[in-house]
Amino acid sequence: MFKPVVIFYSIFLLYAPILYADDSSIDVEAQYELAMRYAHGLENKEGQPNYKKAKSLLEATVEQEHSKSMYALAWLYYNGQGDIEPNDELAMQLFERAAQNDLAEAQYMLGIMYAQGRGGVEKNSQLSLQWMKKAADQEYKPAQKIIDSLFGVVKKP
């Protein structure tokens, strides 16, 4: 009878910090992954996205300079997901921070925003192309397709 209690207690001590941790104590990548689960409706039985919870988790990871979180939060603001009001200026700032950290998806979106003149900037085809090229140089297919369709300069495999 003594052994099962010891085994249970050992397992409890091993996993208790994970099971009872609040969201802020989870490492940045895990917190980002949890935010994505909320955004895609994988954290409730109904399968409904919880953008408010996702936004809260992403904001915490953005403070820690997590590029994928910057991009994901920017996307929520860009599209106005759920009860989150669209905010092009904030989306632009977040896309730019992530793009400066060499995240290809953010570089692509920054190119789109400059092409459209969204986010408090005027249309600027030169900056749009510059950011698209950076994303294409990282093998980001959507950017490669745009550059290829415009200029035919992307090498095909």
N, C-alpha and C positions, 0 to 999 in steps of 0.2 A: 504494500500500500504506500510505502514511503517513496519508492521510485517514481510512480506517476506524478506525484505532487511535485517532486523535485524537477522532473522533466517539464511539467507545465509551467512552473515558476521560472525556469531557465528560458523557456521559449517566450514567456510573457516579458521578461526583462530584456530580451533581445529585440522584440518587436514593439514594445510599448512606446518608445520614442517616435516610431513611425505612425502607429495607430492613433496616438493621441496628440500628434503635432498639429498646431494650427497652420493655416496656409502660409503664413509669413515665415515659418521656420523651414519650409521645404526648400531645397536648393533651386536655383534659378531655372535650370532646364526643366526640372520636374514641375515647377510652378507654371512654366509656359505650357507644358504638355497638358496639365490639368485645365488651364484656361482654354485650350483648344478643345478639350473634351466638353467643357461647358458650352462653348460656342457652337459645337456640332450636335448638341443634345444627347451626349453619351453619358451624362451624369444624372439622369433621372429616368424613371420607368416609362414616362410618356414619350421620350425621345425629343422633347422640345428644347431648343437652344435657350440657354440662360445667358444672354449677352451682358446683362448687368454684372453678373458674377465673373464672367470672362473678362470684362473691362477692368474690374477691380483687381483681379490677379495680374492682368497685363500691365496695369499702371505700376504695380509694385516691382515688376521685373524690368520695366523701362527705366525706372530709377537706378537700376543696377547695370544700365547700359547693355541690355540684352537685345541684339539687333533684330532677331526674329519676332520678339515681342513688340518692338517699335513698329515693325511692318504690320503685324496683326492688329495692333491698336489703330494704326493709321487706316487700315482697311475698314475697320468698324466705323470710323469717322467719315471716311470717303463715301461709304455706301449708306450710312445711317441705319445700321442694323438694329432691328428690334426697337427698343425704347431709347436708343442712343440717337440723338439728333445729328444729322450730317453737319460736319464742320470741315470744310475744305482747307482752311488755313492751318488748323491743327494737324490734319492729315498730311499736308505738305511739309510741315515741320518734322513730323515723325518719319515720313518717307525719306526726307533729306538726311536726318541723323542716321538712319539705317543704311542709306546709300553711301554715305561717307565712311561707313564701316565695311564697305565692299559687299553688301548683300545685293546680289544680282536682281532679285525680284523688286527690291526697293528702287534700284537704279532704273529699272524698266518703268515702274510707276511714276517716278519723278520725270522721266522722259515724256510719258503720257500727259502728265499734268502741265508741263511746259508747252507741249503741243496744243493742248486745249485752252491754256490760259486760266487754269483753275488754281485755287489755293492762294489767291491774293497776288498772283504774278500775271504779267501780260504774256500773250503767246510769244514764244521764243524758239524758233525752229533750230537755231544753232545750239542752244542749251539742251533742247530735246534730243537732238542727234548725239550730242556729247554723252548724255546719260544712257541713251539706247546703245551706243557703241560700247560703253563700259560694261553694260549687262551682256551684250553679245560676245564680248571678249571673254566672258566667264562661261560661255557655252549655254547661255540662257536662251532657249529655243524661241520663245515669242519675240524677243528682241532681235534675234538673228533673222527671223522671218520678215520683220518690218524693214530692217536694213537691207536685206536681200531684195525685197519687193521694190524698195525705193531706188537702190543703187546697184544691185546685183554684185555686191562686193563680198558676201559671205561665202567662204569655200564650202562646197558640198562634199560630204564624206564619200 
